[in-house]
């Protein structure tokens, strides 16, 4: 009976915050980012103006260029007259200035800077118009079949349209295709040349589990938002088009996500991170006394993720970390150091998907500061009742460092425990492993 009452209250909350049915610009969707399962949809395929949600695709293209080595975070990009002449909001870049890729991205994420969007577009194509054509083509390949882009910023253009469903697809793709960069979307404030720019996405501070993505507004669109939140092992992507104000849009999004999490918990209950005691003998759905079967991945060379500090720039206010692919793995490196001094590890949790485990490592690395710089990522696969699960770990600590790292993460509300070297970890599963 209590579940029924709770469900009715959630439904009532959503109904109260829904925009008027006659509000033609309104559309919304809530999606399970792992499976694509739609938990709520209204007008989800109506073609509407995305406004600055367009910048999500600009960031997607930028992340892809970084991943392929076409751009570097510390690379300085020239500011053209066209970029400098963009209408607000913007960073105030001047023709002939130079701005790093990282600062331009942070300007997009926080200030929603139109001048920075054009700078990035012109660094990846002959012109912003050509870049918009590339954006549209990429959208089609991602399954965004009702989206067309005309610029990199979302400034008004009659031909620039998208749908709530397409934006949910894009949000999920950004999260899962570039987990090494997605944590940038949780940046709450960015300092550039003495000015502080706060993120327009207020859900980051106000909604439990929210960690991205992007707001948008032009007069023709109303107040738009793509948001993502994670609770336990469940992650949702929500989209709202056509809010009447930023505040009412945020309240509505929170209600939709609450309802979505209530539904998804019944379908896919959250995976509870392993407790401190007996970490080798507890697995998903397994009693504490029943050892889990451990399967060791192939030791064939494969790219191995390494936590590495980003190149510092004079205008960057944050010390963040990036998870990048390191040198090709040497199987001999997987053996334990006989001294055991630097083979302590920390474990952040155990998850039903390798991508989820990897996401959590990246998120921890983004928030923990320099203590995780240079550590190797270990995604340890185990089998319980015929089903795989993945332990998210970082290795290469001395004991004191491992305990300090766990204490640091605990302060940031990450589950964490120390793994001693005598537990003997299995071989590393590389980021792109097929196992």
TAUR-V515920 format. One record per residue. N is the residue number from 1. RES is the residue in one small letter. OMEGA is omega in whole degrees, 0 to 359 (none if undefined). Layout:
N;RES;OMEGA / N;RES;OMEGA
//
This chain:
1;x;180 / 2;x;178 / 3;x;180 / 4;x;179 / 5;x;179 / 6;x;179 / 7;x;179 / 8;x;178 / 9;x;178 / 10;x;179 / 11;x;179 / 12;x;179 / 13;x;180 / 14;x;181 / 15;x;180 / 16;x;184 / 17;x;179 / 18;x;173 / 19;x;178 / 20;x;182 / 21;x;181 / 22;x;181 / 23;x;192 / 24;x;183 / 25;x;187 / 26;x;171 / 27;x;179 / 28;x;176 / 29;x;171 / 30;x;187 / 31;x;169 / 32;x;187 / 33;x;181 / 34;x;188 / 35;x;185 / 36;x;180 / 37;x;181 / 38;x;182 / 39;x;177 / 40;x;177 / 41;x;173 / 42;x;183 / 43;x;191 / 44;x;181 / 45;x;175 / 46;x;179 / 47;x;185 / 48;x;179 / 49;x;182 / 50;x;185 / 51;x;186 / 52;x;169 / 53;x;174 / 54;x;183 / 55;x;175 / 56;x;177 / 57;x;176 / 58;x;177 / 59;x;178 / 60;x;180 / 61;x;179 / 62;x;178 / 63;x;179 / 64;x;178 / 65;x;176 / 66;x;181 / 67;x;182 / 68;x;178 / 69;x;179 / 70;x;175 / 71;x;173 / 72;x;181 / 73;x;182 / 74;x;181 / 75;x;181 / 76;x;183 / 77;x;179 / 78;x;177 / 79;x;180 / 80;x;176 / 81;x;179 / 82;x;179 / 83;x;182 / 84;x;183 / 85;x;179 / 86;x;179 / 87;x;179 / 88;x;12 / 89;x;180 / 90;x;180 / 91;x;183 / 92;x;179 / 93;x;180 / 94;x;177 / 95;x;181 / 96;x;174 / 97;x;173 / 98;x;182 / 99;x;180 / 100;x;177 / 101;x;182 / 102;x;181 / 103;x;177 / 104;x;178 / 105;x;180 / 106;x;175 / 107;x;176 / 108;x;188 / 109;x;185 / 110;x;185 / 111;x;188 / 112;x;190 / 113;x;180 / 114;x;179 / 115;x;178 / 116;x;178 / 117;x;180 / 118;x;177 / 119;x;180 / 120;x;180 / 121;x;183 / 122;x;176 / 123;x;184 / 124;x;180 / 125;x;182 / 126;x;180 / 127;x;178 / 128;x;178 / 129;x;178 / 130;x;178 / 131;x;179 / 132;x;176 / 133;x;177 / 134;x;178 / 135;x;180 / 136;x;179 / 137;x;177 / 138;x;178 / 139;x;180 / 140;x;181 / 141;x;178 / 142;x;182 / 143;x;178 / 144;x;193 / 145;x;183 / 146;x;183 / 147;x;173 / 148;x;180 / 149;x;178 / 150;x;175 / 151;x;185 / 152;x;190 / 153;x;186 / 154;x;175 / 155;x;189 / 156;x;174 / 157;x;185 / 158;x;181 / 159;x;183 / 160;x;184 / 161;x;174 / 162;x;180 / 163;x;176 / 164;x;180 / 165;x;180 / 166;x;180 / 167;x;175 / 168;x;177 / 169;x;180 / 170;x;179 / 171;x;179 / 172;x;180 / 173;x;179 / 174;x;181 / 175;x;188 / 176;x;179 / 177;x;184 / 178;x;179 / 179;x;179 / 180;x;180 / 181;x;186 / 182;x;183 / 183;x;175 / 184;x;184 / 185;x;177 / 186;x;180 / 187;x;184 / 188;x;181 / 189;x;182 / 190;x;177 / 191;x;179 / 192;x;179 / 193;x;175 / 194;x;179 / 195;x;179 / 196;x;179 / 197;x;181 / 198;x;178 / 199;x;180 / 200;x;182 / 201;x;184 / 202;x;178 / 203;x;180 / 204;x;181 / 205;x;193 / 206;x;185 / 207;x;182 / 208;x;176 / 209;x;181 / 210;x;180 / 211;x;179 / 212;x;21 / 213;x;190 / 214;x;174 / 215;x;176 / 216;x;176 / 217;x;158 / 218;x;184 / 219;x;184 / 220;x;185 / 221;x;193 / 222;x;184 / 223;x;183 / 224;x;178 / 225;x;163 / 226;x;182 / 227;x;174 / 228;x;178 / 229;x;181 / 230;x;175 / 231;x;186 / 232;x;179 / 233;x;181 / 234;x;177 / 235;x;177 / 236;x;170 / 237;x;178 / 238;x;178 / 239;x;172 / 240;x;172 / 241;x;167 / 242;x;175 / 243;x;182 / 244;x;175 / 245;x;178 / 246;x;182 / 247;x;181 / 248;x;176 / 249;x;181 / 250;x;178 / 251;x;180 / 252;x;179 / 253;x;179 / 254;x;179 / 255;x;179 / 256;x;179 / 257;x;177 / 258;x;179 / 259;x;180 / 260;x;179 / 261;x;176 / 262;x;179 / 263;x;187 / 264;x;178 / 265;x;177 / 266;x;181 / 267;x;182 / 268;x;180 / 269;x;181 / 270;x;175 / 271;x;180 / 272;x;179 / 273;x;182 / 274;x;179 / 275;x;184 / 276;x;187 / 277;x;173 / 278;x;184 / 279;x;180 / 280;x;188 / 281;x;178 / 282;x;183 / 283;x;181 / 284;x;177 / 285;x;183 / 286;x;179 / 287;x;183 / 288;x;184 / 289;x;183 / 290;x;182 / 291;x;176 / 292;x;175 / 293;x;180 / 294;x;175 / 295;x;183 / 296;x;181 / 297;x;177 / 298;x;180 / 299;x;178 / 300;x;181 / 301;x;179 / 302;x;179 / 303;x;183 / 304;x;180 / 305;x;177 / 306;x;176 / 307;x;185 / 308;x;180 / 309;x;177 / 310;x;174 / 311;x;182 / 312;x;174 / 313;x;186 / 314;x;183 / 315;x;183 / 316;x;184 / 317;x;188 / 318;x;170 / 319;x;181 / 320;x;178 / 321;x;181 / 322;x;176 / 323;x;185 / 324;x;177 / 325;x;180 / 326;x;178 / 327;x;181 / 328;x;190 / 329;x;174 / 330;x;183 / 331;x;181 / 332;x;181 / 333;x;182 / 334;x;182 / 335;x;181 / 336;x;170 / 337;x;184 / 338;x;180 / 339;x;180 / 340;x;186 / 341;x;183 / 342;x;180 / 343;x;171 / 344;x;181 / 345;x;170 / 346;x;178 / 347;x;184 / 348;x;180 / 349;x;176 / 350;x;190 / 351;x;184 / 352;x;179 / 353;x;178 / 354;x;180 / 355;x;178 / 356;x;178 / 357;x;180 / 358;x;178 / 359;x;182 / 360;x;177 / 361;x;180 / 362;x;181 / 363;x;178 / 364;x;180 / 365;x;181 / 366;x;188 / 367;x;190 / 368;x;179 / 369;x;191 / 370;x;185 / 371;x;178 / 372;x;180 / 373;x;177 / 374;x;180 / 375;x;178 / 376;x;179 / 377;x;178 / 378;x;173 / 379;x;188 / 380;x;182 / 381;x;175 / 382;x;182 / 383;x;175 / 384;x;182 / 385;x;178 / 386;x;182 / 387;x;180 / 388;x;167 / 389;x;191 / 390;x;177 / 391;x;181 / 392;x;186 / 393;x;169 / 394;x;186 / 395;x;177 / 396;x;180 / 397;x;158 / 398;x;186 / 399;x;182 / 400;x;179 / 401;x;181 / 402;x;180 / 403;x;178 / 404;x;180 / 405;x;179 / 406;x;178 / 407;x;178 / 408;x;181 / 409;x;179 / 410;x;177 / 411;x;179 / 412;x;175 / 413;x;171 / 414;x;170 / 415;x;182 / 416;x;167 / 417;x;184 / 418;x;178 / 419;x;181 / 420;x;183 / 421;x;182 / 422;x;173 / 423;x;176 / 424;x;182 / 425;x;173 / 426;x;181 / 427;x;179 / 428;x;170 / 429;x;185 / 430;x;186 / 431;x;184 / 432;x;181 / 433;x;176 / 434;x;184 / 435;x;none
//
